[in-house]
């Protein structure tokens, strides 16, 4: 049971980090990940936030990585 909990915790943290990075690409704060944990709204929020076009150029979290075209 303990290995399953460790795996779930590690996968959950990496998922949150991935979503926060995507939100930063869009130009939003990482706190917008919180609605994704609401059961009735979470799936729709993830779909909408995942399909929004990335910001062109720099944003408050840094420049566009080298080699990435927007």
mmCIF file of the N, C-alpha and C atoms, coordinates in Angstrom:
data_MODEL
# 
_entry.id   MODEL 
# 
loop_
_atom_site.group_PDB 
_atom_site.id 
_atom_site.type_symbol 
_atom_site.label_atom_id 
_atom_site.label_alt_id 
_atom_site.label_comp_id 
_atom_site.label_asym_id 
_atom_site.label_entity_id 
_atom_site.label_seq_id 
_atom_site.pdbx_PDB_ins_code 
_atom_site.Cartn_x 
_atom_site.Cartn_y 
_atom_site.Cartn_z 
_atom_site.occupancy 
_atom_site.B_iso_or_equiv 
_atom_site.pdbx_formal_charge 
_atom_site.auth_seq_id 
_atom_site.auth_comp_id 
_atom_site.auth_asym_id 
_atom_site.auth_atom_id 
_atom_site.pdbx_PDB_model_num 
ATOM 1   N N  . UNK A 1 1  ? 0.824   -1.201 0.000   1.00 0.00 ? 1  UNK A N  1 
ATOM 2   C CA . UNK A 1 1  ? 0.000   0.000  0.000   1.00 0.00 ? 1  UNK A CA 1 
ATOM 3   C C  . UNK A 1 1  ? 0.865   1.260  0.000   1.00 0.00 ? 1  UNK A C  1 
ATOM 4   N N  . UNK A 1 2  ? 1.962   1.240  0.734   1.00 0.00 ? 2  UNK A N  1 
ATOM 5   C CA . UNK A 1 2  ? 2.849   2.406  0.819   1.00 0.00 ? 2  UNK A CA 1 
ATOM 6   C C  . UNK A 1 2  ? 3.448   2.758  -0.542  1.00 0.00 ? 2  UNK A C  1 
ATOM 7   N N  . UNK A 1 3  ? 3.949   1.789  -1.341  1.00 0.00 ? 3  UNK A N  1 
ATOM 8   C CA . UNK A 1 3  ? 4.474   2.158  -2.664  1.00 0.00 ? 3  UNK A CA 1 
ATOM 9   C C  . UNK A 1 3  ? 3.408   2.803  -3.557  1.00 0.00 ? 3  UNK A C  1 
ATOM 10  N N  . UNK A 1 4  ? 2.170   2.360  -3.464  1.00 0.00 ? 4  UNK A N  1 
ATOM 11  C CA . UNK A 1 4  ? 1.096   2.950  -4.265  1.00 0.00 ? 4  UNK A CA 1 
ATOM 12  C C  . UNK A 1 4  ? 0.848   4.395  -3.837  1.00 0.00 ? 4  UNK A C  1 
ATOM 13  N N  . UNK A 1 5  ? 0.887   4.671  -2.551  1.00 0.00 ? 5  UNK A N  1 
ATOM 14  C CA . UNK A 1 5  ? 0.708   6.042  -2.067  1.00 0.00 ? 5  UNK A CA 1 
ATOM 15  C C  . UNK A 1 5  ? 1.856   6.944  -2.518  1.00 0.00 ? 5  UNK A C  1 
ATOM 16  N N  . UNK A 1 6  ? 3.075   6.432  -2.460  1.00 0.00 ? 6  UNK A N  1 
ATOM 17  C CA . UNK A 1 6  ? 4.229   7.214  -2.903  1.00 0.00 ? 6  UNK A CA 1 
ATOM 18  C C  . UNK A 1 6  ? 4.116   7.522  -4.395  1.00 0.00 ? 6  UNK A C  1 
ATOM 19  N N  . UNK A 1 7  ? 3.738   6.526  -5.188  1.00 0.00 ? 7  UNK A N  1 
ATOM 20  C CA . UNK A 1 7  ? 3.584   6.734  -6.621  1.00 0.00 ? 7  UNK A CA 1 
ATOM 21  C C  . UNK A 1 7  ? 2.480   7.748  -6.918  1.00 0.00 ? 7  UNK A C  1 
ATOM 22  N N  . UNK A 1 8  ? 1.352   7.632  -6.238  1.00 0.00 ? 8  UNK A N  1 
ATOM 23  C CA . UNK A 1 8  ? 0.242   8.556  -6.442  1.00 0.00 ? 8  UNK A CA 1 
ATOM 24  C C  . UNK A 1 8  ? 0.640   9.979  -6.068  1.00 0.00 ? 8  UNK A C  1 
ATOM 25  N N  . UNK A 1 9  ? 1.338   10.141 -4.972  1.00 0.00 ? 9  UNK A N  1 
ATOM 26  C CA . UNK A 1 9  ? 1.792   11.459 -4.537  1.00 0.00 ? 9  UNK A CA 1 
ATOM 27  C C  . UNK A 1 9  ? 2.765   12.052 -5.552  1.00 0.00 ? 9  UNK A C  1 
ATOM 28  N N  . UNK A 1 10 ? 3.723   11.257 -6.030  1.00 0.00 ? 10 UNK A N  1 
ATOM 29  C CA . UNK A 1 10 ? 4.706   11.745 -7.008  1.00 0.00 ? 10 UNK A CA 1 
ATOM 30  C C  . UNK A 1 10 ? 4.032   12.100 -8.334  1.00 0.00 ? 10 UNK A C  1 
ATOM 31  N N  . UNK A 1 11 ? 3.108   11.276 -8.782  1.00 0.00 ? 11 UNK A N  1 
ATOM 32  C CA . UNK A 1 11 ? 2.406   11.551 -10.034 1.00 0.00 ? 11 UNK A CA 1 
ATOM 33  C C  . UNK A 1 11 ? 1.524   12.790 -9.893  1.00 0.00 ? 11 UNK A C  1 
ATOM 34  N N  . UNK A 1 12 ? 0.894   12.961 -8.763  1.00 0.00 ? 12 UNK A N  1 
ATOM 35  C CA . UNK A 1 12 ? 0.052   14.128 -8.528  1.00 0.00 ? 12 UNK A CA 1 
ATOM 36  C C  . UNK A 1 12 ? 0.859   15.416 -8.512  1.00 0.00 ? 12 UNK A C  1 
ATOM 37  N N  . UNK A 1 13 ? 2.017   15.403 -7.874  1.00 0.00 ? 13 UNK A N  1 
ATOM 38  C CA . UNK A 1 13 ? 2.867   16.596 -7.853  1.00 0.00 ? 13 UNK A CA 1 
ATOM 39  C C  . UNK A 1 13 ? 3.380   16.939 -9.239  1.00 0.00 ? 13 UNK A C  1 
ATOM 40  N N  . UNK A 1 14 ? 3.764   15.931 -10.011 1.00 0.00 ? 14 UNK A N  1 
ATOM 41  C CA . UNK A 1 14 ? 4.259   16.211 -11.358 1.00 0.00 ? 14 UNK A CA 1 
ATOM 42  C C  . UNK A 1 14 ? 3.124   16.723 -12.252 1.00 0.00 ? 14 UNK A C  1 
ATOM 43  N N  . UNK A 1 15 ? 1.909   16.241 -12.057 1.00 0.00 ? 15 UNK A N  1 
ATOM 44  C CA . UNK A 1 15 ? 0.761   16.733 -12.822 1.00 0.00 ? 15 UNK A CA 1 
ATOM 45  C C  . UNK A 1 15 ? 0.494   18.204 -12.505 1.00 0.00 ? 15 UNK A C  1 
ATOM 46  N N  . UNK A 1 16 ? 0.556   18.558 -11.230 1.00 0.00 ? 16 UNK A N  1 
ATOM 47  C CA . UNK A 1 16 ? 0.338   19.942 -10.832 1.00 0.00 ? 16 UNK A CA 1 
ATOM 48  C C  . UNK A 1 16 ? 1.419   20.844 -11.433 1.00 0.00 ? 16 UNK A C  1 
ATOM 49  N N  . UNK A 1 17 ? 2.672   20.402 -11.408 1.00 0.00 ? 17 UNK A N  1 
ATOM 50  C CA . UNK A 1 17 ? 3.762   21.184 -11.988 1.00 0.00 ? 17 UNK A CA 1 
ATOM 51  C C  . UNK A 1 17 ? 3.559   21.378 -13.485 1.00 0.00 ? 17 UNK A C  1 
ATOM 52  N N  . UNK A 1 18 ? 3.107   20.347 -14.171 1.00 0.00 ? 18 UNK A N  1 
ATOM 53  C CA . UNK A 1 18 ? 2.858   20.437 -15.607 1.00 0.00 ? 18 UNK A CA 1 
ATOM 54  C C  . UNK A 1 18 ? 1.746   21.445 -15.916 1.00 0.00 ? 18 UNK A C  1 
ATOM 55  N N  . UNK A 1 19 ? 0.677   21.397 -15.163 1.00 0.00 ? 19 UNK A N  1 
ATOM 56  C CA . UNK A 1 19 ? -0.445  22.314 -15.391 1.00 0.00 ? 19 UNK A CA 1 
ATOM 57  C C  . UNK A 1 19 ? -0.038  23.752 -15.077 1.00 0.00 ? 19 UNK A C  1 
ATOM 58  N N  . UNK A 1 20 ? 0.745   23.962 -14.040 1.00 0.00 ? 20 UNK A N  1 
ATOM 59  C CA . UNK A 1 20 ? 1.201   25.316 -13.707 1.00 0.00 ? 20 UNK A CA 1 
ATOM 60  C C  . UNK A 1 20 ? 2.094   25.858 -14.811 1.00 0.00 ? 20 UNK A C  1 
ATOM 61  N N  . UNK A 1 21 ? 2.966   25.021 -15.368 1.00 0.00 ? 21 UNK A N  1 
ATOM 62  C CA . UNK A 1 21 ? 3.805   25.480 -16.488 1.00 0.00 ? 21 UNK A CA 1 
ATOM 63  C C  . UNK A 1 21 ? 2.949   25.844 -17.690 1.00 0.00 ? 21 UNK A C  1 
ATOM 64  N N  . UNK A 1 22 ? 1.911   25.069 -17.964 1.00 0.00 ? 22 UNK A N  1 
ATOM 65  C CA . UNK A 1 22 ? 1.017   25.377 -19.079 1.00 0.00 ? 22 UNK A CA 1 
ATOM 66  C C  . UNK A 1 22 ? 0.274   26.689 -18.825 1.00 0.00 ? 22 UNK A C  1 
ATOM 67  N N  . UNK A 1 23 ? -0.158  26.905 -17.594 1.00 0.00 ? 23 UNK A N  1 
ATOM 68  C CA . UNK A 1 23 ? -0.831  28.152 -17.261 1.00 0.00 ? 23 UNK A CA 1 
ATOM 69  C C  . UNK A 1 23 ? 0.110   29.340 -17.437 1.00 0.00 ? 23 UNK A C  1 
ATOM 70  N N  . UNK A 1 24 ? 1.363   29.176 -17.083 1.00 0.00 ? 24 UNK A N  1 
ATOM 71  C CA . UNK A 1 24 ? 2.336   30.244 -17.294 1.00 0.00 ? 24 UNK A CA 1 
ATOM 72  C C  . UNK A 1 24 ? 2.548   30.499 -18.780 1.00 0.00 ? 24 UNK A C  1 
ATOM 73  N N  . UNK A 1 25 ? 2.516   29.466 -19.617 1.00 0.00 ? 25 UNK A N  1 
ATOM 74  C CA . UNK A 1 25 ? 2.621   29.645 -21.065 1.00 0.00 ? 25 UNK A CA 1 
ATOM 75  C C  . UNK A 1 25 ? 1.472   30.493 -21.602 1.00 0.00 ? 25 UNK A C  1 
ATOM 76  N N  . UNK A 1 26 ? 0.304   30.326 -21.017 1.00 0.00 ? 26 UNK A N  1 
ATOM 77  C CA . UNK A 1 26 ? -0.876  31.070 -21.449 1.00 0.00 ? 26 UNK A CA 1 
ATOM 78  C C  . UNK A 1 26 ? -0.832  32.498 -20.912 1.00 0.00 ? 26 UNK A C  1 
ATOM 79  N N  . UNK A 1 27 ? -0.066  32.714 -19.841 1.00 0.00 ? 27 UNK A N  1 
ATOM 80  C CA . UNK A 1 27 ? 0.028   34.041 -19.242 1.00 0.00 ? 27 UNK A CA 1 
ATOM 81  C C  . UNK A 1 27 ? -0.808  34.188 -17.998 1.00 0.00 ? 27 UNK A C  1 
ATOM 82  N N  . UNK A 1 28 ? -1.225  33.076 -17.422 1.00 0.00 ? 28 UNK A N  1 
ATOM 83  C CA . UNK A 1 28 ? -2.050  33.103 -16.212 1.00 0.00 ? 28 UNK A CA 1 
ATOM 84  C C  . UNK A 1 28 ? -1.232  32.671 -15.003 1.00 0.00 ? 28 UNK A C  1 
ATOM 85  N N  . UNK A 1 29 ? -1.732  32.995 -13.833 1.00 0.00 ? 29 UNK A N  1 
ATOM 86  C CA . UNK A 1 29 ? -1.092  32.590 -12.597 1.00 0.00 ? 29 UNK A CA 1 
ATOM 87  C C  . UNK A 1 29 ? -1.271  31.092 -12.366 1.00 0.00 ? 29 UNK A C  1 
ATOM 88  N N  . UNK A 1 30 ? -0.335  30.500 -11.651 1.00 0.00 ? 30 UNK A N  1 
ATOM 89  C CA . UNK A 1 30 ? -0.426  29.087 -11.324 1.00 0.00 ? 30 UNK A CA 1 
ATOM 90  C C  . UNK A 1 30 ? -1.581  28.751 -10.397 1.00 0.00 ? 30 UNK A C  1 
ATOM 91  N N  . UNK A 1 31 ? -2.136  29.756 -9.749  1.00 0.00 ? 31 UNK A N  1 
ATOM 92  C CA . UNK A 1 31 ? -3.263  29.521 -8.845  1.00 0.00 ? 31 UNK A CA 1 
ATOM 93  C C  . UNK A 1 31 ? -4.521  29.095 -9.592  1.00 0.00 ? 31 UNK A C  1 
ATOM 94  N N  . UNK A 1 32 ? -4.538  29.284 -10.903 1.00 0.00 ? 32 UNK A N  1 
ATOM 95  C CA . UNK A 1 32 ? -5.689  28.844 -11.683 1.00 0.00 ? 32 UNK A CA 1 
ATOM 96  C C  . UNK A 1 32 ? -5.776  27.318 -11.763 1.00 0.00 ? 32 UNK A C  1 
ATOM 97  N N  . UNK A 1 33 ? -4.812  26.608 -11.188 1.00 0.00 ? 33 UNK A N  1 
ATOM 98  C CA . UNK A 1 33 ? -4.874  25.151 -11.146 1.00 0.00 ? 33 UNK A CA 1 
ATOM 99  C C  . UNK A 1 33 ? -5.917  24.687 -10.121 1.00 0.00 ? 33 UNK A C  1 
ATOM 100 N N  . UNK A 1 34 ? -6.275  25.532 -9.191  1.00 0.00 ? 34 UNK A N  1 
ATOM 101 C CA . UNK A 1 34 ? -7.219  25.129 -8.132  1.00 0.00 ? 34 UNK A CA 1 
ATOM 102 C C  . UNK A 1 34 ? -8.605  24.735 -8.652  1.00 0.00 ? 34 UNK A C  1 
ATOM 103 N N  . UNK A 1 35 ? -9.187  25.421 -9.645  1.00 0.00 ? 35 UNK A N  1 
ATOM 104 C CA . UNK A 1 35 ? -10.493 24.962 -10.133 1.00 0.00 ? 35 UNK A CA 1 
ATOM 105 C C  . UNK A 1 35 ? -10.466 23.564 -10.735 1.00 0.00 ? 35 UNK A C  1 
ATOM 106 N N  . UNK A 1 36 ? -9.290  23.086 -11.100 1.00 0.00 ? 36 UNK A N  1 
ATOM 107 C CA . UNK A 1 36 ? -9.191  21.743 -11.666 1.00 0.00 ? 36 UNK A CA 1 
ATOM 108 C C  . UNK A 1 36 ? -9.479  20.656 -10.636 1.00 0.00 ? 36 UNK A C  1 
ATOM 109 N N  . UNK A 1 37 ? -9.457  21.002 -9.368  1.00 0.00 ? 37 UNK A N  1 
ATOM 110 C CA . UNK A 1 37 ? -9.730  20.027 -8.313  1.00 0.00 ? 37 UNK A CA 1 
ATOM 111 C C  . UNK A 1 37 ? -11.202 19.979 -7.904  1.00 0.00 ? 37 UNK A C  1 
ATOM 112 N N  . UNK A 1 38 ? -12.035 20.852 -8.462  1.00 0.00 ? 38 UNK A N  1 
ATOM 113 C CA . UNK A 1 38 ? -13.469 20.818 -8.200  1.00 0.00 ? 38 UNK A CA 1 
ATOM 114 C C  . UNK A 1 38 ? -14.069 19.743 -9.100  1.00 0.00 ? 38 UNK A C  1 
ATOM 115 N N  . UNK A 1 39 ? -14.713 18.733 -8.537  1.00 0.00 ? 39 UNK A N  1 
ATOM 116 C CA . UNK A 1 39 ? -15.155 17.593 -9.337  1.00 0.00 ? 39 UNK A CA 1 
ATOM 117 C C  . UNK A 1 39 ? -16.036 17.939 -10.534 1.00 0.00 ? 39 UNK A C  1 
ATOM 118 N N  . UNK A 1 40 ? -17.001 18.812 -10.391 1.00 0.00 ? 40 UNK A N  1 
ATOM 119 C CA . UNK A 1 40 ? -17.923 19.089 -11.492 1.00 0.00 ? 40 UNK A CA 1 
ATOM 120 C C  . UNK A 1 40 ? -17.307 20.005 -12.550 1.00 0.00 ? 40 UNK A C  1 
ATOM 121 N N  . UNK A 1 41 ? -16.322 20.797 -12.174 1.00 0.00 ? 41 UNK A N  1 
ATOM 122 C CA . UNK A 1 41 ? -15.765 21.807 -13.055 1.00 0.00 ? 41 UNK A CA 1 
ATOM 123 C C  . UNK A 1 41 ? -14.368 21.429 -13.552 1.00 0.00 ? 41 UNK A C  1 
ATOM 124 N N  . UNK A 1 42 ? -13.690 20.557 -12.855 1.00 0.00 ? 42 UNK A N  1 
ATOM 125 C CA . UNK A 1 42 ? -12.294 20.262 -13.124 1.00 0.00 ? 42 UNK A CA 1 
ATOM 126 C C  . UNK A 1 42 ? -11.988 19.799 -14.537 1.00 0.00 ? 42 UNK A C  1 
ATOM 127 N N  . UNK A 1 43 ? -12.767 18.882 -15.067 1.00 0.00 ? 43 UNK A N  1 
ATOM 128 C CA . UNK A 1 43 ? -12.518 18.377 -16.415 1.00 0.00 ? 43 UNK A CA 1 
ATOM 129 C C  . UNK A 1 43 ? -12.682 19.441 -17.482 1.00 0.00 ? 43 UNK A C  1 
ATOM 130 N N  . UNK A 1 44 ? -13.724 20.241 -17.346 1.00 0.00 ? 44 UNK A N  1 
ATOM 131 C CA . UNK A 1 44 ? -13.964 21.314 -18.312 1.00 0.00 ? 44 UNK A CA 1 
ATOM 132 C C  . UNK A 1 44 ? -12.875 22.375 -18.193 1.00 0.00 ? 44 UNK A C  1 
ATOM 133 N N  . UNK A 1 45 ? -12.479 22.701 -16.971 1.00 0.00 ? 45 UNK A N  1 
ATOM 134 C CA . UNK A 1 45 ? -11.414 23.692 -16.766 1.00 0.00 ? 45 UNK A CA 1 
ATOM 135 C C  . UNK A 1 45 ? -10.111 23.215 -17.390 1.00 0.00 ? 45 UNK A C  1 
ATOM 136 N N  . UNK A 1 46 ? -9.771  21.940 -17.222 1.00 0.00 ? 46 UNK A N  1 
ATOM 137 C CA . UNK A 1 46 ? -8.544  21.397 -17.813 1.00 0.00 ? 46 UNK A CA 1 
ATOM 138 C C  . UNK A 1 46 ? -8.608  21.449 -19.330 1.00 0.00 ? 46 UNK A C  1 
ATOM 139 N N  . UNK A 1 47 ? -9.746  21.123 -19.891 1.00 0.00 ? 47 UNK A N  1 
ATOM 140 C CA . UNK A 1 47 ? -9.907  21.137 -21.344 1.00 0.00 ? 47 UNK A CA 1 
ATOM 141 C C  . UNK A 1 47 ? -9.739  22.562 -21.889 1.00 0.00 ? 47 UNK A C  1 
ATOM 142 N N  . UNK A 1 48 ? -10.403 23.511 -21.273 1.00 0.00 ? 48 UNK A N  1 
ATOM 143 C CA . UNK A 1 48 ? -10.334 24.896 -21.745 1.00 0.00 ? 48 UNK A CA 1 
ATOM 144 C C  . UNK A 1 48 ? -8.924  25.451 -21.582 1.00 0.00 ? 48 UNK A C  1 
ATOM 145 N N  . UNK A 1 49 ? -8.308  25.264 -20.420 1.00 0.00 ? 49 UNK A N  1 
ATOM 146 C CA . UNK A 1 49 ? -6.976  25.795 -20.177 1.00 0.00 ? 49 UNK A CA 1 
ATOM 147 C C  . UNK A 1 49 ? -5.920  25.105 -21.027 1.00 0.00 ? 49 UNK A C  1 
ATOM 148 N N  . UNK A 1 50 ? -6.150  23.868 -21.397 1.00 0.00 ? 50 UNK A N  1 
ATOM 149 C CA . UNK A 1 50 ? -5.211  23.159 -22.250 1.00 0.00 ? 50 UNK A CA 1 
ATOM 150 C C  . UNK A 1 50 ? -5.294  23.558 -23.703 1.00 0.00 ? 50 UNK A C  1 
ATOM 151 N N  . UNK A 1 51 ? -6.431  24.071 -24.134 1.00 0.00 ? 51 UNK A N  1 
ATOM 152 C CA . UNK A 1 51 ? -6.620  24.431 -25.540 1.00 0.00 ? 51 UNK A CA 1 
ATOM 153 C C  . UNK A 1 51 ? -6.395  25.916 -25.833 1.00 0.00 ? 51 UNK A C  1 
ATOM 154 N N  . UNK A 1 52 ? -6.215  26.721 -24.802 1.00 0.00 ? 52 UNK A N  1 
ATOM 155 C CA . UNK A 1 52 ? -5.985  28.153 -25.006 1.00 0.00 ? 52 UNK A CA 1 
ATOM 156 C C  . UNK A 1 52 ? -4.616  28.340 -25.651 1.00 0.00 ? 52 UNK A C  1 
ATOM 157 N N  . UNK A 1 53 ? -4.544  29.264 -26.617 1.00 0.00 ? 53 UNK A N  1 
ATOM 158 C CA . UNK A 1 53 ? -3.290  29.514 -27.317 1.00 0.00 ? 53 UNK A CA 1 
ATOM 159 C C  . UNK A 1 53 ? -2.269  30.165 -26.389 1.00 0.00 ? 53 UNK A C  1 
ATOM 160 N N  . UNK A 1 54 ? -0.997  29.795 -26.543 1.00 0.00 ? 54 UNK A N  1 
ATOM 161 C CA . UNK A 1 54 ? 0.079   30.363 -25.729 1.00 0.00 ? 54 UNK A CA 1 
ATOM 162 C C  . UNK A 1 54 ? 0.292   31.823 -26.060 1.00 0.00 ? 54 UNK A C  1 
ATOM 163 N N  . UNK A 1 55 ? 0.888   32.541 -25.112 1.00 0.00 ? 55 UNK A N  1 
ATOM 164 C CA . UNK A 1 55 ? 1.212   33.948 -25.305 1.00 0.00 ? 55 UNK A CA 1 
ATOM 165 C C  . UNK A 1 55 ? 2.382   34.078 -26.260 1.00 0.00 ? 55 UNK A C  1 
ATOM 166 N N  . UNK A 1 56 ? 2.362   35.100 -27.074 1.00 0.00 ? 56 UNK A N  1 
ATOM 167 C CA . UNK A 1 56 ? 3.478   35.379 -27.970 1.00 0.00 ? 56 UNK A CA 1 
ATOM 168 C C  . UNK A 1 56 ? 4.474   36.262 -27.231 1.00 0.00 ? 56 UNK A C  1 
ATOM 169 N N  . UNK A 1 57 ? 5.755   35.913 -27.275 1.00 0.00 ? 57 UNK A N  1 
ATOM 170 C CA . UNK A 1 57 ? 6.792   36.727 -26.634 1.00 0.00 ? 57 UNK A CA 1 
ATOM 171 C C  . UNK A 1 57 ? 6.927   36.421 -25.154 1.00 0.00 ? 57 UNK A C  1 
ATOM 172 N N  . UNK A 1 58 ? 7.495   37.394 -24.454 1.00 0.00 ? 58 UNK A N  1 
ATOM 173 C CA . UNK A 1 58 ? 7.740   37.207 -23.019 1.00 0.00 ? 58 UNK A CA 1 
ATOM 174 C C  . UNK A 1 58 ? 6.474   37.411 -22.205 1.00 0.00 ? 58 UNK A C  1 
ATOM 175 N N  . UNK A 1 59 ? 6.474   36.803 -21.027 1.00 0.00 ? 59 UNK A N  1 
ATOM 176 C CA . UNK A 1 59 ? 5.417   37.028 -20.059 1.00 0.00 ? 59 UNK A CA 1 
ATOM 177 C C  . UNK A 1 59 ? 6.072   37.206 -18.695 1.00 0.00 ? 59 UNK A C  1 
ATOM 178 N N  . UNK A 1 60 ? 5.332   37.447 -17.625 1.00 0.00 ? 60 UNK A N  1 
ATOM 179 C CA . UNK A 1 60 ? 5.948   37.694 -16.314 1.00 0.00 ? 60 UNK A CA 1 
ATOM 180 C C  . UNK A 1 60 ? 6.801   36.546 -15.788 1.00 0.00 ? 60 UNK A C  1 
ATOM 181 N N  . UNK A 1 61 ? 6.676   35.346 -16.365 1.00 0.00 ? 61 UNK A N  1 
ATOM 182 C CA . UNK A 1 61 ? 7.424   34.195 -15.872 1.00 0.00 ? 61 UNK A CA 1 
ATOM 183 C C  . UNK A 1 61 ? 8.642   33.895 -16.715 1.00 0.00 ? 61 UNK A C  1 
ATOM 184 N N  . UNK A 1 62 ? 8.962   34.747 -17.702 1.00 0.00 ? 62 UNK A N  1 
ATOM 185 C CA . UNK A 1 62 ? 10.177  34.570 -18.468 1.00 0.00 ? 62 UNK A CA 1 
ATOM 186 C C  . UNK A 1 62 ? 9.948   34.541 -19.955 1.00 0.00 ? 62 UNK A C  1 
ATOM 187 N N  . UNK A 1 63 ? 11.056  34.484 -20.714 1.00 0.00 ? 63 UNK A N  1 
ATOM 188 C CA . UNK A 1 63 ? 10.956  34.476 -22.167 1.00 0.00 ? 63 UNK A CA 1 
ATOM 189 C C  . UNK A 1 63 ? 10.521  33.114 -22.703 1.00 0.00 ? 63 UNK A C  1 
ATOM 190 N N  . UNK A 1 64 ? 10.181  33.091 -23.977 1.00 0.00 ? 64 UNK A N  1 
ATOM 191 C CA . UNK A 1 64 ? 9.856   31.841 -24.654 1.00 0.00 ? 64 UNK A CA 1 
ATOM 192 C C  . UNK A 1 64 ? 11.158  31.044 -24.781 1.00 0.00 ? 64 UNK A C  1 
ATOM 193 N N  . UNK A 1 65 ? 11.167  29.750 -24.475 1.00 0.00 ? 65 UNK A N  1 
ATOM 194 C CA . UNK A 1 65 ? 12.389  28.957 -24.590 1.00 0.00 ? 65 UNK A CA 1 
ATOM 195 C C  . UNK A 1 65 ? 12.953  28.986 -26.019 1.00 0.00 ? 65 UNK A C  1 
ATOM 196 N N  . UNK A 1 66 ? 14.267  28.856 -26.126 1.00 0.00 ? 66 UNK A N  1 
ATOM 197 C CA . UNK A 1 66 ? 14.931  28.884 -27.434 1.00 0.00 ? 66 UNK A CA 1 
ATOM 198 C C  . UNK A 1 66 ? 14.447  27.740 -28.296 1.00 0.00 ? 66 UNK A C  1 
ATOM 199 N N  . UNK A 1 67 ? 14.201  28.021 -29.551 1.00 0.00 ? 67 UNK A N  1 
ATOM 200 C CA . UNK A 1 67 ? 13.781  26.994 -30.491 1.00 0.00 ? 67 UNK A CA 1 
ATOM 201 C C  . UNK A 1 67 ? 12.283  26.760 -30.549 1.00 0.00 ? 67 UNK A C  1 
ATOM 202 N N  . UNK A 1 68 ? 11.512  27.453 -29.723 1.00 0.00 ? 68 UNK A N  1 
ATOM 203 C CA . UNK A 1 68 ? 10.066  27.278 -29.714 1.00 0.00 ? 68 UNK A CA 1 
ATOM 204 C C  . UNK A 1 68 ? 9.445   28.391 -30.552 1.00 0.00 ? 68 UNK A C  1 
ATOM 205 N N  . UNK A 1 69 ? 8.660   28.014 -31.527 1.00 0.00 ? 69 UNK A N  1 
ATOM 206 C CA . UNK A 1 69 ? 7.981   29.011 -32.363 1.00 0.00 ? 69 UNK A CA 1 
ATOM 207 C C  . UNK A 1 69 ? 6.561   29.217 -31.849 1.00 0.00 ? 69 UNK A C  1 
ATOM 208 N N  . UNK A 1 70 ? 6.145   30.484 -31.831 1.00 0.00 ? 70 UNK A N  1 
ATOM 209 C CA . UNK A 1 70 ? 4.776   30.773 -31.412 1.00 0.00 ? 70 UNK A CA 1 
ATOM 210 C C  . UNK A 1 70 ? 4.013   31.396 -32.555 1.00 0.00 ? 70 UNK A C  1 
# 
